[in-house]
Amino acid sequence: MGLLDFVKDIGSKLFNRDDEAADKITEHIMASNPGISDLGVTYKDGEVTLIGKTDSAEAAQKAVLMAGNVKGVTKVVPKIDIIEAASAGKDAASALEPSNVEYYVIASGDTLSKIAQKYYHDANQYQRIFEANREVIKDPDLIYPGQKIRIPLNAN
């Protein structure tokens, strides 16, 4: 599953009115800023556009997940300058969906241990998933169906 589409009725409820969505999502991302500078956020009809700069694709991925895992958001359009991608001759789209990361939507009955078992064949590796998603998952025991997370696939 790709990074940019989300389930509208799932996620943290940050805003009550569309006119406050951009400010609330900006505050949410900046509270756990994964490494985005000059952040700008717009919101219209469930679509969030993120503008900013970062040194790493991981920071951009996390900002997209933070914005997307908000109730009322169906899509995130990242317009983030990723310095490491540009210096490697990659475009931002390929940097956001690299081969060493998979995106996973949590299903009913999932735990981080079950997900770790599926991807790493070791339930005890759940902490690896938690660490890769600290900005999105505040407590490894509190995940919810429909939440989208990053699964790092590279060697540990």
PyMOL commands that set and color helices and strands:
alter all, ss='L'
color gray80, all
select helices_A, chain A and resi 18-31+57-68+83-87+92-96+112-120+123-132
alter helices_A, ss='H'
color red, helices_A
select strands_A, chain A and resi 36-44+47-54+75-82+101-105+148-152
alter strands_A, ss='S'
color yellow, strands_A
deselect
rebuild
show_as cartoon
